Amino acid sequence: MARKVGQIIARGDRRWLIRVYLGRDHETHKRKYHNRTIHGPMREAQAYLTRKLRERDLGRDLEGAKITLNEYLDRWLEAAVKPRVREKTCQDYEGMLRRYVRPNLGERVLAALRPLDLQTTYQQMIERGLSARTVRYTHVVLRSALRQALQWHLLLENPADGVKPPQQVRSEMRVLSVWQARTFLRTAQTTRYGPVLSVALTTGMRPSEYLALKWQDINWARQTVSVVRSVRKLNGRWSFTDTKRSRSRRVIKLQNWTVLYFGICTRQHLQTIRALKPLIWCSKRRGENPSIPILSPSISSQYLRSLSCHGSGFTIYGTRPPRWH
């Protein structure tokens, strides 16, 4: 058979070498072939050759053979990601692809990507000292992008399906003991962050949820707080958004002592606070809008300094600051 169509070469009793010409390499300009040994009758070898020739011909007609991975990722982010995820999530995807995928694979032709290319990229990330969690997250984002290319008929198969990301070692989740929680709250109540830290510890809300609480969300009679929104800071601007998931909208029962402590802290200036600050927890920096939320990293750093100043000797698993969720 002609070289540029394909070959079936006998290699012994019921052994056949299938050779399919794939064109020239874009970098070296050398001829590329697909080689596969088939064991069985001649008709199985012929069926395999026919299938591979069809895949090759379809691949030549695919738009994915004409665009680079960079060009495709731009279109994927714009057409498939932005309409269905939050702006912050889209920025996270774009940043991860820009840092870890585009430098090594961005200029490659989309249809020419192979599982080994992706596996090599992940190995290089590990060698750079990046965590297995970062590599796995990168793999999830890239696999999703290539899966969409498959649905758009830009690829015949998803090269990410043949890749095995590194195993992530999951550390045991550690929580505060009863003594640590009491010490934490006792010390917190000596600071201006006492109320917000009490709510954070006793309700289990995400920082973006309890920092978005408004006075109208508290039902003093029933001693409950309603989680109906979250707050995000994106490109230097604050904005309220819906909760992370629909089921995250919920009503949480406050503990009696929390309501009592919270009431003592706010009762004296309650009307003034409500009039000036629709948010419960607001920035107190001089010159700032009183409706601007405070940041959870700000709570963490300032509270740890407060612990040091009070000489409580309280530590949480070494010197790492606690996470408020």
VOPAGU-2260 file (C-alpha; in pm, 1 decimal, decimal comma):
REM VOPAGU-2260
SITE   aa  ch    i         X         Y         Z
SITE  MET   A    0       0,0       0,0       0,0
SITE  ALA   A    1     113,0     359,1     -57,2
SITE  ARG   A    2     323,3     506,5     218,0
SITE  LYS   A    3      96,6     807,4     275,4
SITE  VAL   A    4    -213,8     589,6     305,2
SITE  GLY   A    5     -96,8     317,4     541,3
SITE  GLN   A    6      77,3     -13,8     549,8
SITE  ILE   A    7      16,4    -365,9     675,2
SITE  ILE   A    8     348,7    -547,4     711,9
SITE  ALA   A    9     365,3    -918,6     798,9
SITE  ARG   A   10     591,4    -983,0    1097,7
SITE  GLY   A   11     537,7   -1356,0    1143,5
SITE  ASP   A   12     258,8   -1603,7    1191,1
SITE  ARG   A   13     -60,5   -1400,6    1253,6
SITE  ARG   A   14     143,3   -1090,8    1346,9
SITE  TRP   A   15      98,3    -766,1    1154,3
SITE  LEU   A   16     265,0    -426,2    1183,4
SITE  ILE   A   17      22,9    -141,2    1109,5
SITE  ARG   A   18     189,3     179,1     995,3
SITE  VAL   A   19      -3,9     501,4     931,1
SITE  TYR   A   20     155,8     821,4     803,8
SITE  LEU   A   21      58,0    1119,5    1022,4
SITE  GLY   A   22     234,7    1403,0     842,0
SITE  ARG   A   23     537,8    1601,8     947,0
SITE  ASP   A   24     629,7    1729,4    1291,4
SITE  HIS   A   25     565,8    2104,5    1325,4
SITE  GLU   A   26     901,8    2162,3    1495,0
SITE  THR   A   27    1145,8    1913,8    1341,1
SITE  HIS   A   28     962,2    1867,3    1005,3
SITE  LYS   A   29    1034,7    1494,9    1025,0
SITE  ARG   A   30     780,2    1239,4     908,6
SITE  LYS   A   31     561,0    1095,7    1184,6
SITE  TYR   A   32     406,9     748,3    1182,2
SITE  HIS   A   33     166,0     559,5    1400,0
SITE  ASN   A   34     291,2     202,8    1452,4
SITE  ARG   A   35      98,0     -81,0    1611,3
SITE  THR   A   36     143,4    -459,4    1611,4
SITE  ILE   A   37    -176,6    -662,3    1574,7
SITE  HIS   A   38    -200,2   -1030,2    1668,7
SITE  GLY   A   39    -468,5   -1226,6    1483,4
SITE  PRO   A   40    -606,8   -1277,9    1135,4
SITE  MET   A   41    -552,4   -1039,8     846,2
SITE  ARG   A   42    -905,7    -900,4     868,8
SITE  GLU   A   43    -839,1    -765,2    1219,8
SITE  ALA   A   44    -529,1    -586,2    1094,6
SITE  GLN   A   45    -726,4    -442,2     803,0
SITE  ALA   A   46   -1008,3    -326,3    1033,9
SITE  TYR   A   47    -758,7    -154,6    1263,2
SITE  LEU   A   48    -589,8      18,8     967,6
SITE  THR   A   49    -925,7     138,7     831,7
SITE  ARG   A   50   -1022,3     281,6    1170,1
SITE  LYS   A   51    -691,4     464,4    1213,1
SITE  LEU   A   52    -704,9     608,4     862,4
SITE  ARG   A   53   -1055,9     739,7     931,1
SITE  GLU   A   54    -940,6     900,8    1257,7
SITE  ARG   A   55    -646,4    1056,9    1077,3
SITE  ASP   A   56    -865,0    1200,3     802,4
SITE  LEU   A   57   -1117,7    1336,1    1050,5
SITE  GLY   A   58    -837,8    1492,3    1249,2
SITE  ARG   A   59    -715,2    1680,8     945,0
SITE  ASP   A   60   -1058,1    1837,0     906,2
SITE  LEU   A   61   -1088,6    1932,3    1272,9
SITE  GLU   A   62   -1057,8    2299,0    1361,4
SITE  GLY   A   63    -846,9    2184,2    1655,9
SITE  ALA   A   64    -571,6    2100,0    1408,7
SITE  LYS   A   65    -556,7    2465,2    1304,2
SITE  ILE   A   66    -546,5    2648,9    1637,9
SITE  THR   A   67    -305,4    2645,9    1929,9
SITE  LEU   A   68    -393,6    2558,6    2286,5
SITE  ASN   A   69    -358,0    2925,9    2382,4
SITE  GLU   A   70    -614,4    3029,6    2122,9
SITE  TYR   A   71    -853,8    2757,9    2230,7
SITE  LEU   A   72    -823,6    2839,7    2604,0
SITE  ASP   A   73    -906,8    3204,4    2531,3
SITE  ARG   A   74   -1224,0    3096,2    2351,6
SITE  TRP   A   75   -1311,1    2841,8    2621,4
SITE  LEU   A   76   -1282,1    3095,9    2902,9
SITE  GLU   A   77   -1490,8    3349,2    2713,3
SITE  ALA   A   78   -1763,3    3120,8    2576,3
SITE  ALA   A   79   -1791,8    2836,5    2827,9
SITE  VAL   A   80   -1657,5    2955,6    3162,9
SITE  LYS   A   81   -1763,3    3319,2    3207,1
SITE  PRO   A   82   -2137,5    3261,5    3148,8
SITE  ARG   A   83   -2167,4    2987,0    3412,1
SITE  VAL   A   84   -1927,1    3065,8    3699,2
SITE  ARG   A   85   -1854,4    3361,5    3921,7
SITE  GLU   A   86   -1605,0    3621,0    3809,5
SITE  LYS   A   87   -1365,8    3523,3    4089,7
SITE  THR   A   88   -1375,2    3157,7    3980,5
SITE  CYS   A   89   -1308,7    3257,7    3620,6
SITE  GLN   A   90   -1008,1    3461,7    3732,6
SITE  ASP   A   91    -878,1    3163,3    3929,6
SITE  TYR   A   92    -904,6    2941,4    3620,6
SITE  GLU   A   93    -734,0    3199,3    3400,1
SITE  GLY   A   94    -453,3    3253,5    3651,5
SITE  MET   A   95    -384,7    2882,9    3694,1
SITE  LEU   A   96    -372,6    2823,3    3319,3
SITE  ARG   A   97    -147,7    3127,0    3270,6
SITE  ARG   A   98     101,8    3013,8    3534,6
SITE  TYR   A   99     118,9    2640,0    3480,3
SITE  VAL   A  100     -19,7    2539,7    3139,2
SITE  ARG   A  101      35,2    2812,4    2882,7
SITE  PRO   A  102     416,6    2847,6    2927,0
SITE  ASN   A  103     482,8    2482,4    2831,7
SITE  LEU   A  104     186,6    2385,3    2614,0
SITE  GLY   A  105      29,6    2709,7    2495,6
SITE  GLU   A  106     195,5    2718,5    2155,4
SITE  ARG   A  107     121,4    2353,9    2079,2
SITE  VAL   A  108    -146,3    2273,7    1822,5
SITE  LEU   A  109    -460,0    2168,8    2010,0
SITE  ALA   A  110    -515,7    1848,6    1811,6
SITE  ALA   A  111    -148,7    1752,1    1854,8
SITE  LEU   A  112    -163,6    1733,6    2234,8
SITE  ARG   A  113     -81,8    1392,4    2376,0
SITE  PRO   A  114    -119,5    1249,5    2727,6
SITE  LEU   A  115     258,8    1238,5    2762,8
SITE  ASP   A  116     275,6    1615,6    2705,1
SITE  LEU   A  117      41,5    1677,3    2997,1
SITE  GLN   A  118     214,4    1420,8    3217,7
SITE  THR   A  119     550,5    1587,6    3150,6
SITE  THR   A  120     407,7    1927,5    3241,8
SITE  TYR   A  121     273,7    1794,6    3572,5
SITE  GLN   A  122     607,7    1632,6    3651,1
SITE  GLN   A  123     783,1    1963,2    3591,2
SITE  MET   A  124     541,8    2129,4    3832,6
SITE  ILE   A  125     630,2    1874,0    4099,2
SITE  GLU   A  126    1001,5    1929,4    4036,7
SITE  ARG   A  127     946,4    2303,5    4087,5
SITE  GLY   A  128     821,4    2228,8    4437,0
SITE  LEU   A  129     449,4    2277,4    4373,5
SITE  SER   A  130     213,1    2071,3    4584,5
SITE  ALA   A  131      18,1    1772,3    4459,4
SITE  ARG   A  132    -301,0    1966,8    4533,7
SITE  THR   A  133    -196,0    2243,0    4291,6
SITE  VAL   A  134    -110,3    1988,6    4021,8
SITE  ARG   A  135    -442,0    1808,5    4066,7
SITE  TYR   A  136    -638,9    2133,9    4053,2
SITE  THR   A  137    -454,1    2230,5    3734,7
SITE  HIS   A  138    -538,8    1890,6    3589,3
SITE  VAL   A  139    -907,3    1932,8    3674,2
SITE  VAL   A  140    -926,2    2271,0    3500,7
SITE  LEU   A  141    -734,6    2155,6    3191,9
SITE  ARG   A  142    -932,5    1831,9    3164,7
SITE  SER   A  143   -1256,1    2031,0    3177,4
SITE  ALA   A  144   -1132,1    2258,2    2898,1
SITE  LEU   A  145   -1031,2    1964,6    2678,4
SITE  ARG   A  146   -1358,2    1785,7    2749,4
SITE  GLN   A  147   -1539,4    2088,2    2609,7
SITE  ALA   A  148   -1314,8    2077,7    2302,3
SITE  LEU   A  149   -1427,4    1718,3    2252,4
SITE  GLN   A  150   -1792,4    1825,9    2269,2
SITE  TRP   A  151   -1725,9    2107,3    2022,7
SITE  HIS   A  152   -1572,2    1848,2    1783,6
SITE  LEU   A  153   -1230,4    2011,0    1801,1
SITE  LEU   A  154   -1071,1    1685,8    1922,8
SITE  LEU   A  155   -1128,1    1317,6    1861,4
SITE  GLU   A  156   -1026,2    1222,2    2215,8
SITE  ASN   A  157    -936,9    1395,9    2539,1
SITE  PRO   A  158    -561,9    1363,5    2606,3
SITE  ALA   A  159    -620,7    1444,1    2974,4
SITE  ASP   A  160    -807,8    1115,3    3018,9
SITE  GLY   A  161    -481,8     924,8    2979,5
SITE  VAL   A  162    -298,8    1119,7    3250,1
SITE  LYS   A  163    -261,9    1027,1    3615,4
SITE  PRO   A  164    -203,5    1328,6    3842,4
SITE  PRO   A  165       3,0    1279,2    4160,5
SITE  GLN   A  166    -169,2    1139,1    4465,0
SITE  GLN   A  167    -261,1    1401,8    4719,0
SITE  VAL   A  168    -176,1    1318,7    5077,9
SITE  ARG   A  169    -466,7    1430,1    5291,7
SITE  SER   A  170    -370,7    1543,6    5637,9
SITE  GLU   A  171    -597,1    1477,9    5931,9
SITE  MET   A  172    -831,3    1765,1    6008,1
SITE  ARG   A  173    -760,6    1907,7    6350,7
SITE  VAL   A  174   -1008,0    2106,5    6555,4
SITE  LEU   A  175    -994,4    2302,8    6879,3
SITE  SER   A  176   -1038,5    2116,7    7202,2
SITE  VAL   A  177   -1293,4    2239,6    7456,4
SITE  TRP   A  178   -1016,1    2405,9    7656,3
SITE  GLN   A  179    -872,4    2573,2    7347,8
SITE  ALA   A  180   -1213,8    2697,8    7238,1
SITE  ARG   A  181   -1283,2    2848,3    7580,6
SITE  THR   A  182    -941,6    3011,2    7595,6
SITE  PHE   A  183    -988,2    3138,6    7242,3
SITE  LEU   A  184   -1324,5    3299,5    7322,2
SITE  ARG   A  185   -1214,0    3437,9    7656,6
SITE  THR   A  186    -920,0    3614,6    7497,7
SITE  ALA   A  187   -1122,1    3720,9    7192,4
SITE  GLN   A  188   -1376,8    3895,8    7411,8
SITE  THR   A  189   -1107,6    4137,8    7527,3
SITE  THR   A  190   -1066,5    4263,7    7169,3
SITE  ARG   A  191   -1291,6    4454,9    6932,4
SITE  TYR   A  192   -1324,4    4136,9    6724,7
SITE  GLY   A  193   -1485,4    3947,4    7010,8
SITE  PRO   A  194   -1840,7    3938,3    6867,0
SITE  VAL   A  195   -1739,6    3836,0    6513,8
SITE  LEU   A  196   -1501,7    3568,2    6640,8
SITE  SER   A  197   -1771,2    3431,2    6871,4
SITE  VAL   A  198   -2015,3    3403,0    6582,9
SITE  ALA   A  199   -1747,6    3250,1    6358,1
SITE  LEU   A  200   -1655,0    2981,0    6608,9
SITE  THR   A  201   -2005,8    2884,0    6718,7
SITE  THR   A  202   -2195,3    2889,4    6386,9
SITE  GLY   A  203   -1954,7    2729,7    6138,7
SITE  MET   A  204   -2027,7    2991,6    5873,4
SITE  ARG   A  205   -1779,4    3068,7    5598,2
SITE  PRO   A  206   -1589,0    3399,5    5635,1
SITE  SER   A  207   -1762,1    3532,6    5323,8
SITE  GLU   A  208   -2096,2    3459,5    5495,2
SITE  TYR   A  209   -2050,0    3596,3    5846,0
SITE  LEU   A  210   -1867,6    3905,6    5717,3
SITE  ALA   A  211   -2171,3    3979,0    5496,2
SITE  LEU   A  212   -2423,9    3967,9    5781,0
SITE  LYS   A  213   -2655,6    4266,1    5819,4
SITE  TRP   A  214   -2860,4    4369,5    6119,0
SITE  GLN   A  215   -3176,4    4262,1    5939,9
SITE  ASP   A  216   -3046,3    3903,3    5931,3
SITE  ILE   A  217   -3069,0    3862,9    6308,4
SITE  ASN   A  218   -3393,5    3755,6    6471,4
SITE  TRP   A  219   -3344,1    3854,9    6834,3
SITE  ALA   A  220   -3670,7    3697,9    6949,1
SITE  ARG   A  221   -3589,3    3355,5    6808,3
SITE  GLN   A  222   -3212,8    3393,7    6859,3
SITE  THR   A  223   -3133,9    3299,1    6499,9
SITE  VAL   A  224   -2926,3    3440,0    6217,6
SITE  SER   A  225   -3014,8    3397,2    5848,8
SITE  VAL   A  226   -2743,2    3328,5    5592,3
SITE  VAL   A  227   -2873,2    3482,0    5269,7
SITE  ARG   A  228   -2566,8    3635,0    5099,5
SITE  SER   A  229   -2188,9    3638,8    5085,9
SITE  VAL   A  230   -1935,8    3912,4    5024,0
SITE  ARG   A  231   -1647,4    3915,1    4776,2
SITE  LYS   A  232   -1361,6    4153,0    4707,1
SITE  LEU   A  233   -1271,7    4146,6    4339,4
SITE  ASN   A  234   -1035,3    4387,6    4163,8
SITE  GLY   A  235   -1030,5    4604,5    4474,8
SITE  ARG   A  236   -1408,8    4639,7    4491,8
SITE  TRP   A  237   -1653,9    4488,7    4738,1
SITE  SER   A  238   -1972,4    4327,0    4616,6
SITE  PHE   A  239   -2248,6    4113,6    4759,5
SITE  THR   A  240   -2328,3    3786,9    4585,7
SITE  ASP   A  241   -2544,6    3485,5    4644,6
SITE  THR   A  242   -2421,1    3212,0    4875,1
SITE  LYS   A  243   -2173,6    2960,0    4736,8
SITE  ARG   A  244   -2449,9    2700,8    4686,8
SITE  SER   A  245   -2826,2    2723,2    4696,3
SITE  ARG   A  246   -2840,0    2492,6    4998,3
SITE  SER   A  247   -2602,8    2728,8    5178,9
SITE  ARG   A  248   -2896,9    2962,6    5239,8
SITE  ARG   A  249   -2998,5    2860,9    5588,0
SITE  VAL   A  250   -3109,2    2973,3    5935,1
SITE  ILE   A  251   -2867,1    2908,0    6222,5
SITE  LYS   A  252   -2961,2    2897,9    6588,9
SITE  LEU   A  253   -2736,6    3114,8    6804,2
SITE  GLN   A  254   -2623,9    2993,4    7143,8
SITE  ASN   A  255   -2776,4    3174,2    7440,7
SITE  TRP   A  256   -2446,8    3311,2    7569,4
SITE  THR   A  257   -2359,7    3436,9    7219,1
SITE  VAL   A  258   -2685,0    3634,4    7199,1
SITE  LEU   A  259   -2629,5    3773,4    7548,1
SITE  TYR   A  260   -2268,8    3872,8    7478,5
SITE  PHE   A  261   -2357,2    4014,3    7139,1
SITE  GLY   A  262   -2639,2    4218,7    7292,5
SITE  ILE   A  263   -2417,2    4360,3    7565,6
SITE  CYS   A  264   -2160,8    4473,1    7307,7
SITE  THR   A  265   -2415,0    4652,3    7089,4
SITE  ARG   A  266   -2702,6    4759,0    7318,2
SITE  GLN   A  267   -2557,4    5092,0    7425,9
SITE  HIS   A  268   -2508,7    5222,5    7073,8
SITE  LEU   A  269   -2744,7    4996,4    6885,5
SITE  GLN   A  270   -2955,4    5264,2    6715,8
SITE  THR   A  271   -2650,9    5467,0    6611,3
SITE  ILE   A  272   -2472,6    5157,1    6480,2
SITE  ARG   A  273   -2772,2    5044,1    6279,7
SITE  ALA   A  274   -2821,1    5388,3    6128,4
SITE  LEU   A  275   -2460,6    5431,6    6019,6
SITE  LYS   A  276   -2357,3    5075,0    5938,9
SITE  PRO   A  277   -2594,4    4835,5    5759,4
SITE  LEU   A  278   -2329,5    4564,9    5798,2
SITE  ILE   A  279   -2267,1    4418,2    6142,0
SITE  TRP   A  280   -1890,3    4387,3    6097,1
SITE  CYS   A  281   -1742,7    4697,3    5931,7
SITE  SER   A  282   -1400,6    4842,6    5875,6
SITE  LYS   A  283   -1298,7    5093,6    6140,9
SITE  ARG   A  284   -1007,0    5244,9    5953,7
SITE  ARG   A  285   -1005,9    5619,9    5962,4
SITE  GLY   A  286   -1157,3    5778,3    5654,8
SITE  GLU   A  287   -1313,6    5456,1    5523,5
SITE  ASN   A  288   -1678,3    5408,8    5441,6
SITE  PRO   A  289   -1847,0    5253,9    5750,0
SITE  SER   A  290   -2030,0    5013,6    5517,8
SITE  ILE   A  291   -1707,9    4847,5    5398,9
SITE  PRO   A  292   -1667,5    4490,5    5534,8
SITE  ILE   A  293   -1361,7    4385,7    5727,7
SITE  LEU   A  294   -1127,9    4120,4    5588,9
SITE  SER   A  295   -1085,7    3780,5    5752,3
SITE  PRO   A  296    -702,0    3800,8    5708,6
SITE  SER   A  297    -720,8    4131,4    5896,4
SITE  ILE   A  298    -905,0    3958,5    6179,5
SITE  SER   A  299    -646,7    3681,8    6186,0
SITE  SER   A  300    -336,7    3901,5    6196,7
SITE  GLN   A  301    -473,9    4158,6    6441,2
SITE  TYR   A  302    -618,2    3894,2    6670,4
SITE  LEU   A  303    -287,5    3707,1    6689,6
SITE  ARG   A  304    -114,2    4032,7    6784,0
SITE  SER   A  305    -379,0    4083,1    7050,1
SITE  LEU   A  306    -313,3    3734,6    7188,4
SITE  SER   A  307      56,9    3817,0    7213,5
SITE  CYS   A  308     -11,8    4148,4    7387,5
SITE  HIS   A  309    -240,9    3984,4    7641,9
SITE  GLY   A  310      18,9    3720,0    7717,1
SITE  SER   A  311    -234,7    3440,5    7710,3
SITE  GLY   A  312      15,9    3179,8    7595,0
SITE  PHE   A  313    -254,0    3044,3    7365,4
SITE  THR   A  314    -133,9    2858,9    7054,9
SITE  ILE   A  315    -316,5    2667,8    6786,2
SITE  TYR   A  316    -102,3    2393,9    6632,3
SITE  GLY   A  317     222,1    2585,2    6625,8
SITE  THR   A  318     256,5    2938,4    6493,1
SITE  ARG   A  319      25,8    2919,7    6191,5
SITE  PRO   A  320    -272,4    3157,0    6219,3
SITE  PRO   A  321    -611,1    2988,1    6264,3
SITE  ARG   A  322    -860,9    2962,8    5981,4
SITE  TRP   A  323   -1199,6    3109,4    6066,4
SITE  HIS   A  324   -1408,1    2838,6    5895,2
